[in-house]
């Protein structure tokens, strides 16, 4: 199931990668630094709102679908979840009204209201997507993801060109989700036919999902505190610089991690439900090894080419600061991705989601304290130090506590060998002259890929040659 997902979600990965990069390239040019900062703040508030109110139902949809399929209560599953969603969603209009009555400046107020209102359609689409992923409907899920990513970007860009400012990107995503929702929601609601709201199921879903949401709230605090405090202590232009570099680093890595997570999480649940702990351990080790071999060089390579990449991708007013931010975020992004898409799976698999709260409290609290201490003294660098240290503490906490939930293997040997290959890659890339532009970027990326690939394939680290052979054989008929 994992490798089928890896292949099926590959087009999504490519499109989301392109959209993520084009978002940085074009929005940092169409929007001025202050407008880009407004977008960054609105995006953070919208994400936090969805996480607080609605994400717990999305988590329950994904985790319990296989269980309800086994006990024949699928209709009750959908009837219960959608009623729970409606109960939580009624708070969103109240939140929008509170923002409109606040003393915020009008552009920021409009952008935040747009982001918060969009959470309704975004969350309903997430419910539909989680159902498809859990059911193994790879092609349908992949198509929806492509439409949302590409459509949201194009609509947002069009709105930005009309002068809508920082609200444009979040509105683009919301409008596209609404169009997709009109197509898929009727079919999803039909699955409730014959079902009824069940209080016992609702309690079970809340007991599982609410801690997931609370942990994601802490993750949101971890991801957004730096921007909010930079805006409070400094100004919106600094937030724009930080967000540009942060996006360049994190989105590049997030695309890979989300791709692997789309395929990996349902496969781990399926392995545990059908084969118990032995099957889970085997599947988890395979996933962790592949994730390490793919994402570690991506993070190191991103740090190595930060300057020419920023020159190419980021607008002139933001690129110098962004190139300084990106290497730090490459480290933070890798730690965050491994934690979110692998280490924290231990708690959802074991249904011990309260431990998620404990695990995420460590980096979230550390991030707030460190940002409060370091930003007034070091400015932008203070936020970078705080973010990197906090994500490192989060990875350690998730690994330590995960052993009490559902122990997942760590491929230490693969990690060490991949690290050595990355060091060799870094040495070779550093020998390429820094003459700037797309040529420097292409040469450094090419040298890094060749050196790392030759070492990993030559030594067959993690049995990568056999895995690639399987992927090629499976993909050949489609090609």
C-alpha positions as CSV (number, residue, x, y, z in Angstrom):
1,X,0.0,0.0,0.0
2,X,2.9,2.4,0.8
3,X,4.6,2.0,-2.6
4,X,1.3,2.3,-4.4
5,X,0.7,5.6,-2.6
6,X,4.2,6.8,-3.3
7,X,3.7,6.2,-7.1
8,X,0.1,7.5,-7.1
9,X,0.8,10.7,-5.2
10,X,4.0,11.5,-7.2
11,X,2.1,13.8,-9.6
12,X,0.6,15.6,-6.6
13,X,4.1,16.0,-5.2
14,X,5.4,17.5,-8.5
15,X,2.4,20.0,-8.8
16,X,2.6,21.1,-5.2
17,X,6.3,21.6,-5.5
18,X,5.9,23.8,-8.6
19,X,3.0,25.7,-7.0
20,X,5.0,26.2,-3.8
21,X,7.9,27.7,-5.6
22,X,5.8,29.8,-8.0
23,X,3.9,31.1,-5.0
24,X,7.2,32.5,-3.6
25,X,8.5,33.7,-7.0
26,X,5.3,35.6,-8.0
27,X,3.8,36.7,-4.7
28,X,7.0,38.2,-3.4
29,X,7.0,40.3,-6.6
30,X,3.3,41.1,-6.9
31,X,3.0,42.0,-3.2
32,X,5.2,44.4,-1.4
33,X,7.0,43.3,1.8
34,X,4.2,44.7,4.1
35,X,1.5,43.0,2.0
36,X,3.4,39.8,2.0
37,X,3.7,40.1,5.8
38,X,-0.1,40.6,6.0
39,X,-0.5,37.4,4.0
40,X,1.8,35.5,6.3
41,X,0.0,36.6,9.4
42,X,-3.5,35.9,7.9
43,X,-2.3,32.5,6.8
44,X,-1.1,31.7,10.3
45,X,-4.4,32.8,11.9
46,X,-6.5,30.8,9.4
47,X,-4.4,27.7,9.9
48,X,-4.7,28.0,13.7
49,X,-8.5,28.5,13.5
50,X,-9.0,25.4,11.4
51,X,-6.8,23.4,13.8
52,X,-8.6,24.6,16.9
53,X,-12.1,24.0,15.7
54,X,-12.2,21.4,12.9
55,X,-9.1,19.3,12.5
56,X,-10.0,16.8,15.2
57,X,-12.9,15.6,13.0
58,X,-10.5,15.2,10.1
59,X,-8.2,13.1,12.2
60,X,-11.0,10.8,13.4
61,X,-12.1,10.3,9.8
62,X,-8.7,9.0,8.8
63,X,-8.0,6.8,11.8
64,X,-11.4,5.1,12.3
65,X,-12.4,4.5,8.7
66,X,-10.8,1.0,8.6
67,X,-12.3,0.1,12.0
68,X,-15.8,1.1,10.9
69,X,-15.4,-0.8,7.7
70,X,-14.6,-3.9,9.7
71,X,-17.6,-3.6,12.0
72,X,-20.0,-2.6,9.3
73,X,-20.9,0.8,10.7
74,X,-19.7,3.1,7.9
75,X,-23.0,5.0,7.7
76,X,-23.0,5.8,11.4
77,X,-19.3,6.8,11.1
78,X,-20.2,9.5,8.5
79,X,-23.4,10.6,10.2
80,X,-21.6,11.1,13.5
81,X,-18.6,12.9,12.1
82,X,-20.5,15.4,10.0
83,X,-22.8,16.3,12.8
84,X,-19.8,16.8,15.1
85,X,-18.2,19.0,12.3
86,X,-21.4,21.2,12.1
87,X,-21.3,21.7,15.9
88,X,-17.7,22.9,15.8
89,X,-18.1,25.0,12.6
90,X,-20.8,27.4,14.1
91,X,-18.0,29.2,15.9
92,X,-16.3,30.3,12.7
93,X,-18.8,33.2,11.9
94,X,-18.4,34.4,15.5
95,X,-14.6,34.5,15.0
96,X,-15.0,36.5,11.8
97,X,-17.3,39.0,13.6
98,X,-14.7,39.4,16.4
99,X,-12.0,40.2,13.9
100,X,-14.1,42.7,12.1
101,X,-14.8,44.5,15.4
102,X,-11.1,44.5,16.4
103,X,-8.7,47.5,16.1
104,X,-6.5,45.9,13.5
105,X,-5.6,47.9,10.4
106,X,-8.1,47.3,7.5
107,X,-5.8,45.3,5.1
108,X,-4.8,42.9,7.9
109,X,-8.5,42.7,9.1
110,X,-9.7,41.8,5.6
111,X,-7.0,39.1,5.1
112,X,-7.7,37.5,8.4
113,X,-11.4,37.3,7.9
114,X,-10.8,35.8,4.5
115,X,-8.5,33.2,6.0
116,X,-10.8,32.3,8.8
117,X,-13.9,32.1,6.6
118,X,-12.1,29.9,4.2
119,X,-11.5,27.3,6.9
120,X,-15.1,26.0,6.5
121,X,-14.7,24.9,2.9
122,X,-11.1,23.9,3.4
123,X,-12.0,21.6,6.3
124,X,-14.9,19.9,4.5
125,X,-12.5,19.2,1.6
126,X,-10.0,17.8,4.1
127,X,-12.7,15.4,5.4
128,X,-13.4,14.2,1.8
129,X,-9.6,13.8,1.2
130,X,-8.9,11.9,4.4
131,X,-11.7,9.5,3.6
132,X,-10.2,8.8,0.2
133,X,-6.7,8.4,1.5
134,X,-7.8,6.1,4.3
135,X,-9.8,4.0,1.8
136,X,-6.8,3.7,-0.6
137,X,-8.5,5.7,-3.4
138,X,-5.1,7.1,-4.5
139,X,-6.1,8.4,-7.9
140,X,-9.2,10.3,-6.8
141,X,-7.4,11.8,-3.8
142,X,-4.4,12.8,-6.0
143,X,-6.6,14.5,-8.6
144,X,-8.4,16.6,-6.0
145,X,-5.1,17.6,-4.4
146,X,-3.8,18.7,-7.8
147,X,-6.9,20.8,-8.6
148,X,-6.8,22.5,-5.2
149,X,-3.2,23.3,-5.3
150,X,-3.1,24.6,-8.9
151,X,-6.5,26.3,-8.8
152,X,-5.8,28.0,-5.5
153,X,-2.5,29.4,-6.8
154,X,-4.0,30.7,-10.1
155,X,-7.1,32.2,-8.5
156,X,-5.0,33.8,-5.7
157,X,-2.6,35.3,-8.2
158,X,-5.4,36.7,-10.3
159,X,-6.9,38.3,-7.2
160,X,-3.4,39.7,-6.2
161,X,-3.0,41.3,-9.7
162,X,-6.4,43.1,-9.2
163,X,-4.9,44.8,-6.1
164,X,-6.5,42.8,-3.3
165,X,-3.2,42.6,-1.4
166,X,-2.4,40.1,1.3
167,X,-5.9,38.7,1.3
168,X,-5.5,37.4,-2.3
169,X,-3.6,34.1,-1.6
170,X,-5.8,32.9,1.1
171,X,-9.0,33.8,-0.8
172,X,-7.6,31.9,-3.8
173,X,-7.4,28.7,-1.8
174,X,-10.8,29.2,-0.3
175,X,-12.6,29.9,-3.6
176,X,-11.0,26.8,-5.2
177,X,-11.9,24.6,-2.3
178,X,-15.5,25.8,-2.5
179,X,-15.7,24.9,-6.2
180,X,-14.2,21.4,-5.5
181,X,-16.6,21.0,-2.6
182,X,-19.6,21.6,-4.7
183,X,-18.5,18.6,-6.9
184,X,-17.6,16.1,-4.2
185,X,-19.8,16.9,-1.1
186,X,-23.0,15.4,-2.5
187,X,-21.3,12.0,-2.9
188,X,-19.7,12.2,0.5
189,X,-23.0,13.0,2.2
190,X,-24.7,10.0,0.6
191,X,-22.5,7.8,2.7
192,X,-24.6,8.8,5.7
193,X,-27.7,7.2,4.2
194,X,-29.2,4.9,6.8
195,X,-26.7,6.0,9.5
196,X,-27.4,7.8,12.8
197,X,-25.5,10.0,15.2
198,X,-24.0,7.7,17.9
199,X,-23.0,9.2,21.2
200,X,-20.5,6.4,21.9
201,X,-18.8,6.9,18.6
202,X,-18.8,10.6,19.2
203,X,-17.0,10.2,22.5
204,X,-14.5,7.9,21.0
205,X,-13.8,10.2,18.1
206,X,-13.5,13.2,20.5
207,X,-11.2,11.3,22.8
208,X,-9.0,10.5,19.9
209,X,-9.3,13.6,17.8
210,X,-9.3,16.5,20.3
211,X,-5.9,15.7,21.6
212,X,-4.7,15.5,18.0
213,X,-6.1,19.0,17.4
214,X,-4.6,20.3,20.7
215,X,-1.2,18.9,19.6
216,X,-1.6,20.6,16.2
217,X,-2.5,23.8,18.0
218,X,0.8,23.6,19.8
219,X,2.4,22.8,16.4
220,X,0.7,26.0,15.1
221,X,2.1,27.9,18.0
222,X,5.5,26.5,17.2
223,X,5.2,27.5,13.6
224,X,3.6,30.9,14.0
225,X,5.0,32.4,17.2
226,X,8.1,33.6,15.5
227,X,6.1,35.6,12.9
228,X,3.7,37.1,15.4
229,X,6.5,38.2,17.8
230,X,8.6,39.5,15.0
231,X,5.6,41.6,14.0
232,X,5.1,42.8,17.6
233,X,8.7,43.6,18.3
234,X,9.8,44.7,14.9
235,X,7.5,45.3,11.9
236,X,5.4,43.7,9.1
237,X,8.2,44.1,6.6
238,X,10.5,41.9,8.7
239,X,7.7,39.3,9.0
240,X,7.6,39.4,5.1
241,X,11.4,38.8,4.9
242,X,11.2,36.0,7.4
243,X,8.2,34.4,5.8
244,X,9.8,34.5,2.4
245,X,12.9,32.6,3.6
246,X,10.8,30.3,5.7
247,X,8.5,29.4,2.8
248,X,11.5,28.8,0.5
249,X,12.9,26.4,3.1
250,X,9.9,24.7,4.6
251,X,7.7,24.4,1.5
252,X,10.4,22.8,-0.5
253,X,10.8,20.1,2.2
254,X,7.1,20.0,3.1
255,X,6.2,18.9,-0.4
256,X,8.4,15.8,0.0
257,X,7.2,15.0,3.5
258,X,3.5,15.5,2.7
259,X,3.9,13.2,-0.3
260,X,5.5,10.5,1.8
261,X,2.9,11.1,4.5
262,X,0.0,10.7,2.1
263,X,1.2,7.3,1.3
264,X,2.8,6.4,4.6
265,X,0.1,7.1,7.3
266,X,-2.7,4.9,5.7
267,X,-0.1,2.1,5.0
268,X,1.0,2.1,8.7
269,X,-2.6,2.0,9.9
270,X,-3.4,-0.8,7.5
271,X,-0.3,-2.8,8.5
272,X,-1.2,-2.5,12.2
273,X,-4.9,-3.4,11.8
274,X,-4.2,-6.4,9.6
275,X,-0.8,-7.7,10.8
276,X,-0.3,-6.3,14.3
277,X,3.0,-5.0,15.7
278,X,5.3,-7.2,13.6
279,X,3.8,-6.0,10.3
280,X,3.8,-2.4,11.6
281,X,7.5,-2.6,12.5
282,X,8.5,-3.9,9.1
283,X,6.5,-1.3,7.3
284,X,7.7,1.5,9.5
285,X,11.4,0.6,9.1
286,X,11.0,0.6,5.3
287,X,9.2,4.0,5.4
288,X,11.7,5.6,7.8
289,X,14.7,4.4,5.7
290,X,13.2,5.7,2.5
291,X,12.2,9.0,4.1
292,X,15.7,9.5,5.5
293,X,17.4,8.8,2.2
294,X,15.2,11.2,0.3
295,X,14.7,14.1,2.7
296,X,18.1,14.4,4.5
297,X,20.0,15.3,1.2
298,X,17.1,17.6,0.2
299,X,17.5,19.6,3.5
300,X,21.3,19.8,3.2
301,X,21.2,20.7,-0.5
302,X,18.6,23.4,0.2
303,X,21.0,25.0,2.7
304,X,23.9,24.8,0.3
305,X,22.1,26.6,-2.5
306,X,20.2,29.1,-0.4
307,X,21.7,32.2,-2.0
308,X,21.3,31.4,-5.7
309,X,17.9,29.9,-5.0
310,X,16.7,33.1,-3.3
311,X,18.2,35.2,-6.1
312,X,16.1,33.2,-8.6
313,X,12.9,32.7,-6.6
314,X,12.4,35.7,-4.3
315,X,11.6,39.4,-5.2
316,X,14.5,41.8,-5.0
317,X,13.3,43.6,-1.8
318,X,13.2,40.3,0.1
319,X,15.8,38.0,-1.4
320,X,18.9,39.1,0.7
321,X,17.1,38.4,4.0
322,X,15.4,35.3,2.7
323,X,18.8,33.8,1.7
324,X,19.9,34.2,5.3
325,X,16.8,32.6,6.7
326,X,16.6,29.6,4.4
327,X,19.5,27.5,5.7
328,X,18.2,27.7,9.2
329,X,14.7,26.7,8.1
330,X,16.2,23.8,6.1
331,X,17.4,22.3,9.4
332,X,14.2,23.1,11.2
333,X,12.0,21.9,8.4
334,X,13.8,18.5,8.3
335,X,13.4,18.1,12.0
336,X,9.8,19.1,11.8
337,X,9.0,16.8,8.9
338,X,10.6,13.7,10.5
339,X,8.7,14.4,13.7
340,X,5.3,15.1,12.2
341,X,5.3,12.4,9.5
342,X,7.0,9.6,11.3
343,X,7.8,10.0,15.0
344,X,4.4,11.3,16.0
345,X,2.6,8.5,14.2
346,X,3.4,6.4,17.2
347,X,0.6,8.1,19.2
348,X,-2.1,8.0,16.5
349,X,-1.4,4.3,15.8
350,X,-1.7,3.4,19.5
351,X,-4.7,5.7,19.9
352,X,-2.8,7.4,22.8
353,X,-3.3,10.8,21.4
354,X,-3.1,12.6,24.8
355,X,0.6,11.9,24.6
356,X,0.7,14.0,21.5
357,X,-0.1,17.0,23.6
358,X,2.7,16.3,26.0
359,X,5.1,15.7,23.1
360,X,4.2,19.0,21.3
361,X,4.2,21.0,24.5
362,X,7.9,20.7,24.8
363,X,8.9,22.5,21.6
364,X,5.9,24.9,21.7
365,X,6.7,26.2,25.1
366,X,10.4,26.4,24.4
367,X,9.7,28.3,21.2
368,X,7.6,31.0,22.9
369,X,10.2,31.4,25.7
370,X,13.2,31.5,23.3
371,X,11.5,33.9,20.9
372,X,10.6,36.3,23.8
373,X,14.2,36.2,25.0
374,X,16.0,36.2,21.7
375,X,14.1,38.5,19.3
376,X,14.4,41.7,21.4
377,X,18.2,41.0,21.6
378,X,19.0,39.5,18.2
379,X,16.1,40.5,16.0
380,X,15.6,38.2,13.0
381,X,18.5,35.9,14.1
382,X,16.8,35.4,17.4
383,X,13.8,33.9,15.7
384,X,16.0,31.6,13.7
385,X,17.9,30.4,16.7
386,X,14.6,29.8,18.6
387,X,12.9,27.9,15.8
388,X,15.8,25.5,15.2
389,X,16.4,24.7,18.8
390,X,12.7,24.2,19.4
391,X,12.2,21.8,16.6
392,X,15.3,19.8,17.8
393,X,13.7,19.5,21.3
394,X,10.5,18.5,19.7
395,X,12.1,15.6,17.8
396,X,13.8,14.3,20.9
397,X,10.6,14.5,22.9
398,X,8.5,12.7,20.2
399,X,11.1,9.9,20.0
400,X,11.3,9.4,23.8
401,X,7.6,9.5,24.4
402,X,6.7,7.5,21.3
403,X,8.4,4.5,22.9
404,X,5.5,4.5,25.4
405,X,2.8,4.6,22.7
406,X,3.6,2.4,19.7
407,X,7.4,2.0,19.3
408,X,8.6,2.8,15.8
409,X,12.0,1.7,14.7
410,X,14.7,4.3,14.0
411,X,17.0,3.3,11.1
412,X,20.2,4.5,12.7
413,X,22.5,2.8,10.3
414,X,20.8,4.3,7.3
415,X,20.7,7.7,9.0
416,X,24.5,7.6,9.7
417,X,25.4,6.5,6.2
418,X,23.1,9.1,4.6
419,X,24.7,11.7,6.8
420,X,28.2,10.7,5.6
421,X,27.0,10.9,2.0
422,X,25.6,14.4,2.7
423,X,28.9,15.5,4.1
424,X,30.7,14.3,0.9
425,X,28.0,16.1,-1.2
426,X,28.5,19.3,0.8
427,X,32.3,19.3,0.2
428,X,31.9,18.8,-3.5
429,X,29.2,21.5,-3.8
430,X,31.3,24.0,-1.9
431,X,34.0,23.7,-4.6
432,X,31.6,25.1,-7.2
433,X,32.3,28.9,-7.6
434,X,29.7,31.2,-6.3
435,X,29.1,33.3,-9.5
436,X,25.4,33.7,-8.9
437,X,22.3,33.1,-11.0
438,X,20.6,30.1,-12.3
439,X,23.8,28.6,-13.6
440,X,25.3,28.4,-10.1
441,X,22.1,26.9,-8.8
442,X,22.0,24.3,-11.6
443,X,25.6,23.4,-11.2
444,X,25.5,23.0,-7.5
445,X,22.2,21.1,-7.6
446,X,23.6,18.8,-10.3
447,X,26.9,18.2,-8.5
448,X,25.1,17.5,-5.2
449,X,22.6,15.1,-6.8
450,X,25.3,13.1,-8.7
451,X,27.6,12.8,-5.7
452,X,24.9,11.8,-3.2
453,X,23.2,9.5,-5.7
454,X,26.5,7.8,-6.6
455,X,27.4,7.1,-3.0
456,X,23.9,5.9,-1.9
457,X,23.4,3.7,-4.9
458,X,26.9,2.5,-5.0
459,X,26.8,1.3,-1.4
460,X,23.1,0.3,-1.7
461,X,22.3,2.1,1.5
462,X,18.9,0.9,2.9
463,X,18.5,-1.5,0.0
464,X,17.7,1.5,-2.2
465,X,18.6,-0.3,-5.5
466,X,16.0,-3.0,-5.0
467,X,13.3,-0.4,-4.0
468,X,14.0,1.7,-7.1
469,X,13.8,-1.4,-9.2
470,X,10.4,-2.2,-7.8
471,X,9.2,1.4,-8.5
472,X,10.4,1.3,-12.0
473,X,8.8,-2.0,-12.8
474,X,5.5,-0.8,-11.3
475,X,5.6,2.5,-13.2
476,X,6.7,1.0,-16.5
477,X,3.2,-0.1,-17.7
478,X,1.7,3.3,-17.0
479,X,4.5,5.0,-18.9
